[in-house]
Amino acid sequence: MPIIRIETTINAPIQRCFDLSRSIDLHQISTSQTKERAIAGKTSGLIGLNETVTWQAKHFGITQKLTSQITVFNSPHYFVDEMVKGAFKSFKHEHHFEECNGQTLVTDKFDYASPLGILGRLFDKIVLEKYMFKLLYKRNQVIKEYAESEKWKQVLSA
């Protein structure tokens, strides 16, 4: 099972970073290249403990749906979303937030398993692991951009 780990230092308060990371609206902005949109469950605003969201997006030319649920929630330090239904065999995405010298260290740990046994593992090594890293990295850069500017008010004040 591949594990992707990304650390992003953001010059913004921990609560703002935490809330932007669980914003359905900002998630859709950060994944515009895949036309990702929330179509069921929590479809806008801030997602919280035990809430689900179903995403629809186009990956590798195929429209896919994925439902995830917030299974752990400790504001503003930690939350976890896990796949309930979707193309992966499983995934668990941990979001950690730590205050460091007036900044926030955001650490994502994305632990997933692909279906299809050895074919899935081969696809991971050749394509999927890099693809998921880029997707998560871009998402974190959008969170950073919004958190460090006045743009956060467009998403969190709504």
SVG drawing of the C-alpha trace seen along z (x, -y; Angstrom):
<svg xmlns="http://www.w3.org/2000/svg" viewBox="-27 -40 36 50">
<polyline fill="none" stroke="black" stroke-width="0.4" points="0.0,0.0 1.6,-3.3 1.7,-6.1 2.0,-9.7 3.3,-12.2 3.3,-16.0 4.4,-18.8 3.4,-22.4 4.3,-25.3 1.7,-28.1 2.1,-31.6 -1.4,-31.7 -3.2,-30.7 -3.8,-27.1 -7.6,-27.4 -7.7,-29.0 -5.6,-26.3 -7.7,-23.6 -10.9,-25.1 -9.7,-25.7 -8.5,-22.0 -12.1,-20.8 -13.8,-23.3 -15.9,-21.6 -15.8,-24.9 -12.1,-25.2 -11.6,-21.6 -13.6,-22.1 -11.5,-25.2 -8.3,-23.2 -9.3,-20.3 -10.8,-22.3 -8.5,-20.5 -10.4,-17.3 -13.8,-19.1 -14.3,-17.7 -17.6,-18.6 -19.6,-17.6 -22.8,-15.9 -24.2,-14.3 -23.8,-14.5 -22.2,-17.7 -21.9,-19.7 -20.7,-23.1 -19.3,-24.7 -17.2,-22.9 -17.4,-19.2 -17.3,-17.8 -17.2,-14.6 -19.2,-11.7 -20.4,-13.7 -19.9,-12.3 -19.3,-13.9 -19.7,-12.2 -17.3,-13.6 -17.6,-13.3 -14.5,-14.0 -12.8,-13.0 -9.6,-11.1 -7.7,-9.4 -10.6,-10.4 -13.1,-8.5 -15.9,-10.1 -15.7,-8.6 -17.6,-9.0 -16.0,-8.6 -17.7,-8.9 -15.6,-9.7 -16.5,-10.3 -14.8,-12.3 -14.0,-9.5 -11.8,-11.5 -12.1,-15.2 -10.0,-17.1 -10.2,-20.8 -7.8,-22.5 -5.1,-19.8 -6.3,-16.7 -8.9,-15.1 -9.2,-12.0 -11.3,-11.3 -11.8,-7.7 -13.3,-6.3 -16.7,-4.7 -17.3,-3.9 -15.2,-4.5 -12.5,-3.3 -9.8,-2.6 -9.8,0.6 -9.4,-1.7 -7.9,-5.0 -7.3,-6.9 -6.3,-10.6 -4.9,-12.1 -4.6,-15.9 -2.3,-17.1 -1.9,-20.7 0.8,-22.1 1.7,-25.6 5.4,-26.4 6.9,-29.8 3.8,-31.7 3.2,-29.5 1.2,-26.3 2.8,-23.0 0.2,-21.0 1.1,-17.4 -1.0,-15.1 -0.6,-11.4 -2.6,-9.6 -2.6,-5.8 -4.3,-4.0 -4.7,-0.6 -5.7,-0.1 -8.0,2.7 -7.0,5.4 -4.2,7.0 -0.8,7.1 -2.2,5.0 -3.3,2.3 0.1,2.3 1.8,2.0 -0.5,-0.9 0.4,-2.5 4.1,-2.4 3.9,-3.5 1.1,-6.1 -1.1,-6.5 1.3,-7.4 2.8,-10.3 -0.7,-11.4 -2.0,-11.4 1.1,-13.2 0.6,-16.0 -3.1,-16.3 -2.5,-16.5 0.5,-18.9 -1.6,-21.3 -4.4,-21.2 -2.1,-22.1 -0.6,-25.0 -4.2,-26.3 -4.9,-26.1 -1.6,-28.0 -2.5,-30.6 -5.9,-31.2 -4.7,-31.1 -1.8,-33.5 -3.9,-36.1 -7.3,-37.7 -8.8,-35.0 -9.7,-32.8 -12.6,-35.2 -14.2,-34.2 -14.4,-30.6 -14.8,-30.8 -17.1,-33.7 -19.7,-32.2"/>
</svg>
